[in-house]
Amino acid sequence: LDFKMAESKEDLLYLAKLAEQAERYDEMVEYATAFSRKESNQLSLEERNILSVAYKNVVGSRRAAWRVLNSIEQKESKKEKGKENVEKVRQYKSQIEDELLELCRDILNLLDGHLLPNTSDSEARVFYFKMQGDYHRYISEFAKASEKDSAAQEAKKSYEEAHKIAERDLEATHPIRLGLALNFSVFYYEILQERQKACDMAKDAFDYAISGLDNVSDEYYKDSTLIMQLLRDNLTLWTSDMPDEGDGDN
């Protein structure tokens, strides 16, 4: 990234937007990381969103690839003639895991070492702690044994910090607070397997937001209602998966 540090912050921001339009997300990450490190000033909302979109795309495509390979590995291991292919799939999956780990560590280092120490604004701190929780969660999806547990604990710590600030300083209808509730509840459901806790968190966030929806600003209305719909979709899915009271295990 050294050669990009010579560019002005405005130039790097423009290049990041160009890379996004061209769907060249690896380069978008480089430009966004470079402008984020450029100075100790807090990032604007637009700059935060560009950084987030860049990493979401490069990590998201690899998470999707990992899930496909993981599914293939499970199918091959059950076949009589598939056993010799399992090792090939595992090696390919391991390559994706290495890429994922490097990208997650890059954004976590940027958050820990630069963005959070230079940010006092509550909205931005919730945004960054949520991001921190997300990328620790992504590591916990594929890491093994103690590394998996460690990543999950770090994710929980980050989400809890974001949750504490959001409850204190952000409206229940704020899209960043709702987005946090969405991701934190998914973490409880998928990673910690605490399904009732996940449902309670999603339901509380949805109910609090519904009661304040009449007062939400036009600026946030579209984003807030979209995330509320996602919370409701998850609740519908999760409650249909859960056994009824007294039924015990399926």
PyRosetta script that sets phi, psi and omega in degrees:
from pyrosetta import init, pose_from_sequence

init()
pose = pose_from_sequence("LDFKMAESKEDLLYLAKLAEQAERYDEMVEYATAFSRKESNQLSLEERNILSVAYKNVVGSRRAAWRVLNSIEQKESKKEKGKENVEKVRQYKSQIEDELLELCRDILNLLDGHLLPNTSDSEARVFYFKMQGDYHRYISEFAKASEKDSAAQEAKKSYEEAHKIAERDLEATHPIRLGLALNFSVFYYEILQERQKACDMAKDAFDYAISGLDNVSDEYYKDSTLIMQLLRDNLTLWTSDMPDEGDGDN")
pose.set_psi(1, -4.2)
pose.set_omega(1, -172.8)
pose.set_phi(2, -56.4)
pose.set_psi(2, -43.7)
pose.set_omega(2, -176.6)
pose.set_phi(3, -65.5)
pose.set_psi(3, -26.3)
pose.set_omega(3, -179.7)
pose.set_phi(4, -77.9)
pose.set_psi(4, -19.3)
pose.set_omega(4, -179.2)
pose.set_phi(5, -68.6)
pose.set_psi(5, -17.0)
pose.set_omega(5, 178.8)
pose.set_phi(6, -74.8)
pose.set_psi(6, -22.0)
pose.set_omega(6, 179.3)
pose.set_phi(7, -71.2)
pose.set_psi(7, 153.9)
pose.set_omega(7, 174.6)
pose.set_phi(8, -74.8)
pose.set_psi(8, 162.1)
pose.set_omega(8, 179.5)
pose.set_phi(9, -59.7)
pose.set_psi(9, -40.2)
pose.set_omega(9, -179.7)
pose.set_phi(10, -63.0)
pose.set_psi(10, -41.2)
pose.set_omega(10, 179.0)
pose.set_phi(11, -63.8)
pose.set_psi(11, -44.3)
pose.set_omega(11, -179.0)
pose.set_phi(12, -64.4)
pose.set_psi(12, -38.7)
pose.set_omega(12, 177.8)
pose.set_phi(13, -62.9)
pose.set_psi(13, -44.1)
pose.set_omega(13, 179.0)
pose.set_phi(14, -63.8)
pose.set_psi(14, -42.2)
pose.set_omega(14, 179.8)
pose.set_phi(15, -65.4)
pose.set_psi(15, -36.7)
pose.set_omega(15, 177.4)
pose.set_phi(16, -63.2)
pose.set_psi(16, -40.7)
pose.set_omega(16, 178.5)
pose.set_phi(17, -66.7)
pose.set_psi(17, -39.5)
pose.set_omega(17, 177.6)
pose.set_phi(18, -61.3)
pose.set_psi(18, -46.4)
pose.set_omega(18, -179.3)
pose.set_phi(19, -61.4)
pose.set_psi(19, -37.2)
pose.set_omega(19, 178.1)
pose.set_phi(20, -63.9)
pose.set_psi(20, -45.5)
pose.set_omega(20, -179.4)
pose.set_phi(21, -63.9)
pose.set_psi(21, -33.3)
pose.set_omega(21, 178.9)
pose.set_phi(22, -83.7)
pose.set_psi(22, -1.9)
pose.set_omega(22, -178.5)
pose.set_phi(23, 57.7)
pose.set_psi(23, 36.9)
pose.set_omega(23, 175.3)
pose.set_phi(24, -105.3)
pose.set_psi(24, 80.0)
pose.set_omega(24, -167.0)
pose.set_phi(25, -74.6)
pose.set_psi(25, -28.0)
pose.set_omega(25, 177.3)
pose.set_phi(26, -63.3)
pose.set_psi(26, -39.6)
pose.set_omega(26, 177.4)
pose.set_phi(27, -72.7)
pose.set_psi(27, -35.3)
pose.set_omega(27, 176.4)
pose.set_phi(28, -58.0)
pose.set_psi(28, -40.5)
pose.set_omega(28, 177.7)
pose.set_phi(29, -61.8)
pose.set_psi(29, -43.2)
pose.set_omega(29, -179.3)
pose.set_phi(30, -62.5)
pose.set_psi(30, -46.5)
pose.set_omega(30, -179.7)
pose.set_phi(31, -66.1)
pose.set_psi(31, -43.0)
pose.set_omega(31, -178.1)
pose.set_phi(32, -66.6)
pose.set_psi(32, -40.0)
pose.set_omega(32, 177.5)
pose.set_phi(33, -64.3)
pose.set_psi(33, -40.8)
pose.set_omega(33, -179.2)
pose.set_phi(34, -64.6)
pose.set_psi(34, -45.5)
pose.set_omega(34, -179.8)
pose.set_phi(35, -70.9)
pose.set_psi(35, -26.2)
pose.set_omega(35, 178.1)
pose.set_phi(36, -70.3)
pose.set_psi(36, -30.3)
pose.set_omega(36, 179.6)
pose.set_phi(37, -88.7)
pose.set_psi(37, -7.6)
pose.set_omega(37, -167.8)
pose.set_phi(38, -59.1)
pose.set_psi(38, -40.8)
pose.set_omega(38, -177.1)
pose.set_phi(39, -151.2)
pose.set_psi(39, 170.2)
pose.set_omega(39, -175.9)
pose.set_phi(40, -86.2)
pose.set_psi(40, -1.0)
pose.set_omega(40, 177.5)
pose.set_phi(41, -64.7)
pose.set_psi(41, 152.9)
pose.set_omega(41, 176.3)
pose.set_phi(42, -66.8)
pose.set_psi(42, 146.2)
pose.set_omega(42, 176.2)
pose.set_phi(43, -74.5)
pose.set_psi(43, 147.9)
pose.set_omega(43, 174.1)
pose.set_phi(44, -74.7)
pose.set_psi(44, 168.8)
pose.set_omega(44, 177.6)
pose.set_phi(45, -57.9)
pose.set_psi(45, -44.1)
pose.set_omega(45, -179.9)
pose.set_phi(46, -61.1)
pose.set_psi(46, -44.5)
pose.set_omega(46, -179.0)
pose.set_phi(47, -65.0)
pose.set_psi(47, -40.7)
pose.set_omega(47, 177.0)
pose.set_phi(48, -60.2)
pose.set_psi(48, -44.0)
pose.set_omega(48, -178.5)
pose.set_phi(49, -65.1)
pose.set_psi(49, -38.3)
pose.set_omega(49, 179.3)
pose.set_phi(50, -65.8)
pose.set_psi(50, -43.0)
pose.set_omega(50, 177.1)
pose.set_phi(51, -60.2)
pose.set_psi(51, -45.3)
pose.set_omega(51, -178.5)
pose.set_phi(52, -63.2)
pose.set_psi(52, -45.6)
pose.set_omega(52, -179.6)
pose.set_phi(53, -62.7)
pose.set_psi(53, -40.5)
pose.set_omega(53, -179.2)
pose.set_phi(54, -59.4)
pose.set_psi(54, -53.2)
pose.set_omega(54, -178.2)
pose.set_phi(55, -69.4)
pose.set_psi(55, -35.0)
pose.set_omega(55, 179.7)
pose.set_phi(56, -59.7)
pose.set_psi(56, -39.7)
pose.set_omega(56, -179.0)
pose.set_phi(57, -72.3)
pose.set_psi(57, -46.1)
pose.set_omega(57, -177.7)
pose.set_phi(58, -69.3)
pose.set_psi(58, -36.7)
pose.set_omega(58, 179.3)
pose.set_phi(59, -78.2)
pose.set_psi(59, -39.8)
pose.set_omega(59, -179.1)
pose.set_phi(60, -60.1)
pose.set_psi(60, -41.7)
pose.set_omega(60, -179.6)
pose.set_phi(61, -66.3)
pose.set_psi(61, -35.9)
pose.set_omega(61, 179.4)
pose.set_phi(62, -75.6)
pose.set_psi(62, -35.4)
pose.set_omega(62, 174.6)
pose.set_phi(63, -61.8)
pose.set_psi(63, -41.4)
pose.set_omega(63, 178.9)
pose.set_phi(64, -64.1)
pose.set_psi(64, -43.1)
pose.set_omega(64, 178.8)
pose.set_phi(65, -62.4)
pose.set_psi(65, -41.8)
pose.set_omega(65, 179.8)
pose.set_phi(66, -61.7)
pose.set_psi(66, -42.4)
pose.set_omega(66, -179.0)
pose.set_phi(67, -64.4)
pose.set_psi(67, -39.4)
pose.set_omega(67, 177.2)
pose.set_phi(68, -61.7)
pose.set_psi(68, -48.6)
pose.set_omega(68, -178.6)
pose.set_phi(69, -65.3)
pose.set_psi(69, -37.2)
pose.set_omega(69, 179.1)
pose.set_phi(70, -63.0)
pose.set_psi(70, -40.6)
pose.set_omega(70, 178.2)
pose.set_phi(71, -65.9)
pose.set_psi(71, -43.1)
pose.set_omega(71, 179.1)
pose.set_phi(72, -63.2)
pose.set_psi(72, -42.3)
pose.set_omega(72, 178.9)
pose.set_phi(73, -57.7)
pose.set_psi(73, -44.3)
pose.set_omega(73, -179.5)
pose.set_phi(74, -64.8)
pose.set_psi(74, -40.3)
pose.set_omega(74, 179.6)
pose.set_phi(75, -67.4)
pose.set_psi(75, -44.1)
pose.set_omega(75, -178.6)
pose.set_phi(76, -63.9)
pose.set_psi(76, -37.1)
pose.set_omega(76, -177.0)
pose.set_phi(77, -68.2)
pose.set_psi(77, -19.0)
pose.set_omega(77, 179.4)
pose.set_phi(78, -89.6)
pose.set_psi(78, -15.2)
pose.set_omega(78, -178.2)
pose.set_phi(79, -85.4)
pose.set_psi(79, 146.5)
pose.set_omega(79, 178.1)
pose.set_phi(80, -63.3)
pose.set_psi(80, -42.6)
pose.set_omega(80, -176.2)
pose.set_phi(81, -95.9)
pose.set_psi(81, 2.6)
pose.set_omega(81, -176.0)
pose.set_phi(82, -90.6)
pose.set_psi(82, -9.3)
pose.set_omega(82, -172.0)
pose.set_phi(83, -60.7)
pose.set_psi(83, -36.8)
pose.set_omega(83, -178.9)
pose.set_phi(84, -69.3)
pose.set_psi(84, -20.5)
pose.set_omega(84, 179.4)
pose.set_phi(85, -84.8)
pose.set_psi(85, -18.5)
pose.set_omega(85, -175.4)
pose.set_phi(86, -58.4)
pose.set_psi(86, -42.7)
pose.set_omega(86, -178.2)
pose.set_phi(87, -64.1)
pose.set_psi(87, -37.6)
pose.set_omega(87, 178.1)
pose.set_phi(88, -63.2)
pose.set_psi(88, -44.3)
pose.set_omega(88, 179.8)
pose.set_phi(89, -63.1)
pose.set_psi(89, -42.5)
pose.set_omega(89, -178.9)
pose.set_phi(90, -63.0)
pose.set_psi(90, -39.6)
pose.set_omega(90, 179.2)
pose.set_phi(91, -64.9)
pose.set_psi(91, -41.9)
pose.set_omega(91, 179.2)
pose.set_phi(92, -64.9)
pose.set_psi(92, -42.9)
pose.set_omega(92, 179.7)
pose.set_phi(93, -62.6)
pose.set_psi(93, -38.6)
pose.set_omega(93, 179.3)
pose.set_phi(94, -62.9)
pose.set_psi(94, -36.5)
pose.set_omega(94, 177.7)
pose.set_phi(95, -63.2)
pose.set_psi(95, -43.8)
pose.set_omega(95, 178.5)
pose.set_phi(96, -63.1)
pose.set_psi(96, -40.5)
pose.set_omega(96, -179.8)
pose.set_phi(97, -62.2)
pose.set_psi(97, -39.6)
pose.set_omega(97, 178.3)
pose.set_phi(98, -62.5)
pose.set_psi(98, -42.7)
pose.set_omega(98, 179.2)
pose.set_phi(99, -65.3)
pose.set_psi(99, -43.8)
pose.set_omega(99, 179.2)
pose.set_phi(100, -60.5)
pose.set_psi(100, -46.1)
pose.set_omega(100, -177.9)
pose.set_phi(101, -61.5)
pose.set_psi(101, -43.2)
pose.set_omega(101, -179.9)
pose.set_phi(102, -63.0)
pose.set_psi(102, -45.0)
pose.set_omega(102, -179.9)
pose.set_phi(103, -65.4)
pose.set_psi(103, -44.0)
pose.set_omega(103, 179.7)
pose.set_phi(104, -63.1)
pose.set_psi(104, -41.7)
pose.set_omega(104, 179.1)
pose.set_phi(105, -65.8)
pose.set_psi(105, -36.6)
pose.set_omega(105, 179.2)
pose.set_phi(106, -60.2)
pose.set_psi(106, -49.3)
pose.set_omega(106, -178.1)
pose.set_phi(107, -70.7)
pose.set_psi(107, -35.8)
pose.set_omega(107, 178.6)
pose.set_phi(108, -65.4)
pose.set_psi(108, -38.6)
pose.set_omega(108, 176.8)
pose.set_phi(109, -65.4)
pose.set_psi(109, -39.3)
pose.set_omega(109, 178.3)
pose.set_phi(110, -64.7)
pose.set_psi(110, -42.4)
pose.set_omega(110, 179.2)
pose.set_phi(111, -65.5)
pose.set_psi(111, -49.2)
pose.set_omega(111, -176.9)
pose.set_phi(112, -67.0)
pose.set_psi(112, -45.0)
pose.set_omega(112, -169.8)
pose.set_phi(113, -89.2)
pose.set_psi(113, -19.6)
pose.set_omega(113, -172.8)
pose.set_phi(114, -133.3)
pose.set_psi(114, -52.2)
pose.set_omega(114, -170.3)
pose.set_phi(115, -73.9)
pose.set_psi(115, -50.5)
pose.set_omega(115, -178.6)
pose.set_phi(116, -65.5)
pose.set_psi(116, -42.5)
pose.set_omega(116, 179.2)
pose.set_phi(117, -63.2)
pose.set_psi(117, -23.7)
pose.set_omega(117, -177.2)
pose.set_phi(118, -101.1)
pose.set_psi(118, 12.4)
pose.set_omega(118, -174.9)
pose.set_phi(119, -123.2)
pose.set_psi(119, 125.2)
pose.set_omega(119, 177.6)
pose.set_phi(120, -112.2)
pose.set_psi(120, -18.5)
pose.set_omega(120, -178.1)
pose.set_phi(121, -66.5)
pose.set_psi(121, 129.7)
pose.set_omega(121, -175.4)
pose.set_phi(122, -60.3)
pose.set_psi(122, -45.7)
pose.set_omega(122, -178.6)
pose.set_phi(123, -58.7)
pose.set_psi(123, -45.1)
pose.set_omega(123, -179.7)
pose.set_phi(124, -66.8)
pose.set_psi(124, -38.1)
pose.set_omega(124, -179.7)
pose.set_phi(125, -66.2)
pose.set_psi(125, -39.7)
pose.set_omega(125, 175.2)
pose.set_phi(126, -61.8)
pose.set_psi(126, -44.9)
pose.set_omega(126, 179.5)
pose.set_phi(127, -56.1)
pose.set_psi(127, -47.8)
pose.set_omega(127, -176.3)
pose.set_phi(128, -72.4)
pose.set_psi(128, -41.5)
pose.set_omega(128, 178.6)
pose.set_phi(129, -65.6)
pose.set_psi(129, -36.7)
pose.set_omega(129, 175.3)
pose.set_phi(130, -62.0)
pose.set_psi(130, -45.3)
pose.set_omega(130, 178.7)
pose.set_phi(131, -59.3)
pose.set_psi(131, -43.7)
pose.set_omega(131, 178.5)
pose.set_phi(132, -59.0)
pose.set_psi(132, -46.1)
pose.set_omega(132, 177.2)
pose.set_phi(133, -59.9)
pose.set_psi(133, -43.5)
pose.set_omega(133, -178.8)
pose.set_phi(134, -59.2)
pose.set_psi(134, -46.9)
pose.set_omega(134, -173.8)
pose.set_phi(135, -76.4)
pose.set_psi(135, -28.7)
pose.set_omega(135, 169.0)
pose.set_phi(136, -66.9)
pose.set_psi(136, -38.8)
pose.set_omega(136, 178.4)
pose.set_phi(137, -61.8)
pose.set_psi(137, -42.1)
pose.set_omega(137, -179.4)
pose.set_phi(138, -63.0)
pose.set_psi(138, -37.9)
pose.set_omega(138, 176.4)
pose.set_phi(139, -63.7)
pose.set_psi(139, -41.8)
pose.set_omega(139, -177.5)
pose.set_phi(140, -65.8)
pose.set_psi(140, -20.3)
pose.set_omega(140, 179.5)
pose.set_phi(141, -66.6)
pose.set_psi(141, -32.9)
pose.set_omega(141, -175.3)
pose.set_phi(142, -119.1)
pose.set_psi(142, -12.9)
pose.set_omega(142, -178.2)
pose.set_phi(143, -68.1)
pose.set_psi(143, 161.6)
pose.set_omega(143, -177.2)
pose.set_phi(144, -108.2)
pose.set_psi(144, 148.0)
pose.set_omega(144, 168.1)
pose.set_phi(145, 45.7)
pose.set_psi(145, -119.4)
pose.set_omega(145, -172.8)
pose.set_phi(146, -66.0)
pose.set_psi(146, -32.8)
pose.set_omega(146, 177.9)
pose.set_phi(147, -64.9)
pose.set_psi(147, -36.9)
pose.set_omega(147, 178.3)
pose.set_phi(148, -64.5)
pose.set_psi(148, -47.2)
pose.set_omega(148, 180.0)
pose.set_phi(149, -62.9)
pose.set_psi(149, -41.4)
pose.set_omega(149, -179.0)
pose.set_phi(150, -64.3)
pose.set_psi(150, -44.4)
pose.set_omega(150, 179.1)
pose.set_phi(151, -63.9)
pose.set_psi(151, -39.4)
pose.set_omega(151, 179.6)
pose.set_phi(152, -64.9)
pose.set_psi(152, -40.7)
pose.set_omega(152, 179.0)
pose.set_phi(153, -66.1)
pose.set_psi(153, -40.1)
pose.set_omega(153, 177.5)
pose.set_phi(154, -65.0)
pose.set_psi(154, -40.1)
pose.set_omega(154, 177.9)
pose.set_phi(155, -61.5)
pose.set_psi(155, -46.0)
pose.set_omega(155, -179.1)
pose.set_phi(156, -60.3)
pose.set_psi(156, -43.0)
pose.set_omega(156, -179.0)
pose.set_phi(157, -61.7)
pose.set_psi(157, -43.9)
pose.set_omega(157, -179.5)
pose.set_phi(158, -66.9)
pose.set_psi(158, -45.5)
pose.set_omega(158, 178.6)
pose.set_phi(159, -61.6)
pose.set_psi(159, -40.9)
pose.set_omega(159, -179.6)
pose.set_phi(160, -64.1)
pose.set_psi(160, -39.6)
pose.set_omega(160, 178.4)
pose.set_phi(161, -64.5)
pose.set_psi(161, -44.5)
pose.set_omega(161, 177.8)
pose.set_phi(162, -61.8)
pose.set_psi(162, -43.3)
pose.set_omega(162, -178.1)
pose.set_phi(163, -61.4)
pose.set_psi(163, -41.0)
pose.set_omega(163, -179.6)
pose.set_phi(164, -62.9)
pose.set_psi(164, -45.9)
pose.set_omega(164, -179.7)
pose.set_phi(165, -69.1)
pose.set_psi(165, -41.0)
pose.set_omega(165, -178.0)
pose.set_phi(166, -63.0)
pose.set_psi(166, -44.4)
pose.set_omega(166, -179.5)
pose.set_phi(167, -64.0)
pose.set_psi(167, -33.0)
pose.set_omega(167, -177.7)
pose.set_phi(168, -80.1)
pose.set_psi(168, -39.9)
pose.set_omega(168, -166.7)
pose.set_phi(169, -117.9)
pose.set_psi(169, -13.2)
pose.set_omega(169, -177.7)
pose.set_phi(170, -113.9)
pose.set_psi(170, 144.5)
pose.set_omega(170, 176.2)
pose.set_phi(171, -63.1)
pose.set_psi(171, 152.1)
pose.set_omega(171, 179.8)
pose.set_phi(172, -62.1)
pose.set_psi(172, -22.6)
pose.set_omega(172, -179.6)
pose.set_phi(173, -92.7)
pose.set_psi(173, -1.1)
pose.set_omega(173, -177.8)
pose.set_phi(174, -66.0)
pose.set_psi(174, 130.2)
pose.set_omega(174, -176.3)
pose.set_phi(175, -60.3)
pose.set_psi(175, -30.4)
pose.set_omega(175, 178.9)
pose.set_phi(176, -70.6)
pose.set_psi(176, -39.9)
pose.set_omega(176, 176.7)
pose.set_phi(177, -65.8)
pose.set_psi(177, -41.0)
pose.set_omega(177, 178.5)
pose.set_phi(178, -67.0)
pose.set_psi(178, -41.0)
pose.set_omega(178, 177.8)
pose.set_phi(179, -62.5)
pose.set_psi(179, -36.8)
pose.set_omega(179, 176.1)
pose.set_phi(180, -63.8)
pose.set_psi(180, -46.9)
pose.set_omega(180, 179.7)
pose.set_phi(181, -60.0)
pose.set_psi(181, -39.4)
pose.set_omega(181, 178.7)
pose.set_phi(182, -60.7)
pose.set_psi(182, -51.5)
pose.set_omega(182, -175.4)
pose.set_phi(183, -72.9)
pose.set_psi(183, -37.3)
pose.set_omega(183, 179.1)
pose.set_phi(184, -64.9)
pose.set_psi(184, -40.4)
pose.set_omega(184, 179.2)
pose.set_phi(185, -68.1)
pose.set_psi(185, -37.6)
pose.set_omega(185, 175.3)
pose.set_phi(186, -61.9)
pose.set_psi(186, -40.3)
pose.set_omega(186, 177.5)
pose.set_phi(187, -59.3)
pose.set_psi(187, -46.1)
pose.set_omega(187, 178.3)
pose.set_phi(188, -62.5)
pose.set_psi(188, -39.3)
pose.set_omega(188, -175.7)
pose.set_phi(189, -74.1)
pose.set_psi(189, -49.8)
pose.set_omega(189, -171.0)
pose.set_phi(190, -87.9)
pose.set_psi(190, -38.8)
pose.set_omega(190, -173.7)
pose.set_phi(191, -93.1)
pose.set_psi(191, -51.5)
pose.set_omega(191, -178.4)
pose.set_phi(192, -84.9)
pose.set_psi(192, -13.8)
pose.set_omega(192, -179.7)
pose.set_phi(193, 59.7)
pose.set_psi(193, 28.1)
pose.set_omega(193, 175.8)
pose.set_phi(194, -97.0)
pose.set_psi(194, 83.4)
pose.set_omega(194, -167.1)
pose.set_phi(195, -71.4)
pose.set_psi(195, -38.9)
pose.set_omega(195, 179.1)
pose.set_phi(196, -65.5)
pose.set_psi(196, -40.1)
pose.set_omega(196, 178.3)
pose.set_phi(197, -62.2)
pose.set_psi(197, -40.7)
pose.set_omega(197, 179.0)
pose.set_phi(198, -62.4)
pose.set_psi(198, -45.9)
pose.set_omega(198, -179.7)
pose.set_phi(199, -64.0)
pose.set_psi(199, -43.0)
pose.set_omega(199, 180.0)
pose.set_phi(200, -61.5)
pose.set_psi(200, -43.0)
pose.set_omega(200, -178.5)
pose.set_phi(201, -65.7)
pose.set_psi(201, -45.0)
pose.set_omega(201, -179.6)
pose.set_phi(202, -65.1)
pose.set_psi(202, -41.8)
pose.set_omega(202, -178.9)
pose.set_phi(203, -65.9)
pose.set_psi(203, -44.0)
pose.set_omega(203, 179.0)
pose.set_phi(204, -60.3)
pose.set_psi(204, -46.1)
pose.set_omega(204, -179.0)
pose.set_phi(205, -61.4)
pose.set_psi(205, -43.0)
pose.set_omega(205, 180.0)
pose.set_phi(206, -64.7)
pose.set_psi(206, -46.5)
pose.set_omega(206, -177.5)
pose.set_phi(207, -64.6)
pose.set_psi(207, -42.8)
pose.set_omega(207, 178.9)
pose.set_phi(208, -63.4)
pose.set_psi(208, -39.7)
pose.set_omega(208, -178.8)
pose.set_phi(209, -68.8)
pose.set_psi(209, -41.3)
pose.set_omega(209, 179.0)
pose.set_phi(210, -57.4)
pose.set_psi(210, -42.6)
pose.set_omega(210, -176.9)
pose.set_phi(211, -68.0)
pose.set_psi(211, -21.2)
pose.set_omega(211, -179.9)
pose.set_phi(212, -107.7)
pose.set_psi(212, 8.8)
pose.set_omega(212, -171.9)
pose.set_phi(213, -65.8)
pose.set_psi(213, -29.9)
pose.set_omega(213, -180.0)
pose.set_phi(214, -64.4)
pose.set_psi(214, -24.3)
pose.set_omega(214, -176.1)
pose.set_phi(215, -101.0)
pose.set_psi(215, 2.8)
pose.set_omega(215, -176.2)
pose.set_phi(216, -71.6)
pose.set_psi(216, 143.1)
pose.set_omega(216, -178.4)
pose.set_phi(217, -74.2)
pose.set_psi(217, 155.5)
pose.set_omega(217, 177.7)
pose.set_phi(218, -58.3)
pose.set_psi(218, -33.8)
pose.set_omega(218, -178.0)
pose.set_phi(219, -58.7)
pose.set_psi(219, -37.6)
pose.set_omega(219, -174.5)
pose.set_phi(220, -102.1)
pose.set_psi(220, -13.1)
pose.set_omega(220, -167.9)
pose.set_phi(221, -55.3)
pose.set_psi(221, -48.8)
pose.set_omega(221, -176.1)
pose.set_phi(222, -63.0)
pose.set_psi(222, -49.1)
pose.set_omega(222, -179.0)
pose.set_phi(223, -63.8)
pose.set_psi(223, -43.5)
pose.set_omega(223, -177.3)
pose.set_phi(224, -63.1)
pose.set_psi(224, -46.1)
pose.set_omega(224, -177.6)
pose.set_phi(225, -68.6)
pose.set_psi(225, -31.9)
pose.set_omega(225, 176.6)
pose.set_phi(226, -64.0)
pose.set_psi(226, -45.8)
pose.set_omega(226, -179.5)
pose.set_phi(227, -68.4)
pose.set_psi(227, -36.3)
pose.set_omega(227, 176.2)
pose.set_phi(228, -60.8)
pose.set_psi(228, -38.9)
pose.set_omega(228, 177.4)
pose.set_phi(229, -63.6)
pose.set_psi(229, -40.4)
pose.set_omega(229, 178.4)
pose.set_phi(230, -65.1)
pose.set_psi(230, -39.6)
pose.set_omega(230, 175.9)
pose.set_phi(231, -60.8)
pose.set_psi(231, -44.0)
pose.set_omega(231, -178.4)
pose.set_phi(232, -67.5)
pose.set_psi(232, -39.5)
pose.set_omega(232, 177.6)
pose.set_phi(233, -60.4)
pose.set_psi(233, -44.3)
pose.set_omega(233, 178.6)
pose.set_phi(234, -62.4)
pose.set_psi(234, -44.6)
pose.set_omega(234, 179.5)
pose.set_phi(235, -58.6)
pose.set_psi(235, -43.9)
pose.set_omega(235, 179.3)
pose.set_phi(236, -60.9)
pose.set_psi(236, -45.8)
pose.set_omega(236, 179.7)
pose.set_phi(237, -64.6)
pose.set_psi(237, -47.2)
pose.set_omega(237, -175.5)
pose.set_phi(238, -67.9)
pose.set_psi(238, -41.2)
pose.set_omega(238, -178.0)
pose.set_phi(239, -70.4)
pose.set_psi(239, -27.6)
pose.set_omega(239, 176.4)
pose.set_phi(240, -73.8)
pose.set_psi(240, -23.9)
pose.set_omega(240, 178.2)
pose.set_phi(241, -82.5)
pose.set_psi(241, -22.4)
pose.set_omega(241, -174.1)
pose.set_phi(242, -83.8)
pose.set_psi(242, 142.9)
pose.set_omega(242, 177.5)
pose.set_phi(243, -68.8)
pose.set_psi(243, 151.6)
pose.set_omega(243, 174.9)
pose.set_phi(244, -66.9)
pose.set_psi(244, 159.4)
pose.set_omega(244, 177.2)
pose.set_phi(245, -54.0)
pose.set_psi(245, 128.8)
pose.set_omega(245, 174.5)
pose.set_phi(246, 87.3)
pose.set_psi(246, -7.4)
pose.set_omega(246, -179.0)
pose.set_phi(247, -78.8)
pose.set_psi(247, -21.5)
pose.set_omega(247, -176.6)
pose.set_phi(248, 72.9)
pose.set_psi(248, -155.3)
pose.set_omega(248, -177.7)
pose.set_phi(249, -76.4)
pose.set_psi(249, 152.0)
pose.set_omega(249, 175.4)
pose.set_phi(250, -70.9)
pose.dump_pdb("model.pdb")
